Amino acid sequence: MLAFTLRRLVVAISVAFTVSVIAFLLLHLSGDLATTIAGPEASAEQVEQIRQQFGLDRPLSTQYLDWLWGALHLDFGTSFYFRNSVASLLAERMPVTLTLGAISLVISLVIAVPLGVLAAVYRGTIIDRLALTFCVLGQALPTFCLGLGLIIVFAVNLRWLPVSGNASWQNYVLPSIALGWYAVPAVMRLSRNGMLEVLSQDYIRTARAKGLPPAKVILKHALRNAIIPVVALAAVQFGFMLGGSIVVEAVFSMHGIGHLAWEAIARNDFPVVQAVVLVLAAIYITLTFLADVLNALLDPRMRVA
């Protein structure tokens, strides 16, 4: 188990390092940052002054190492637009995104797991086909389309919930449904496949042969083992949701990390964009690492993979 954990840790660190290099290079190779920051009407002297002010006249490798060293110490520099510490901006916006992601994950699990169990128990019936159709629709419908549809129905026409903002719990309802919908197909399929595998095991046949009630066989004996892979998948899906929050927060005007990234991209605020990419990638990589370790703990066969 220790060797498996160390291997996964090395992979996670390598991926995080690669993401940091790509995030840094993509922005710096997109053009002259000093000219972009100064604007189209700036003189050559003003551009040169900005280049020196932000250290853009130094070698690219030196700029990267300085940026990486600062990032490791949670110092992501100063925002060009907000004129504030990027770390403080992230700390201010992060609770909104984490709350949105947590509620969305709960919604997706509440919908997907029972649906997957029903599809497996009633395999080949109309219930199974309806569940699979629901799953396909979930994959085909983009998150922003669902978000706009929810706004039109529940906020504009029915006036049950607010359209935008994050001032109260009502503001989280529609965005959480839109973001949670994203994970429903994957969790539903895994729940269904896990239940089908468990229901074919000998100990389930034995439990049925003893005359146990069907509900007890499913909920007590089958679901407990079938749900194990879903726990690990949920951690990964939470990372995906944090990345997907960029679109959802933009649609619902929620002031989280995603909306901050949207604003930063529109205003060429490169330090903020780099920090958001690095932080979201680090969270996703950490969750994936923890999911791998959890899978290996629950299923020893994973340790040789």
Disulfide bonds with the S-S distance in Angstrom:
none
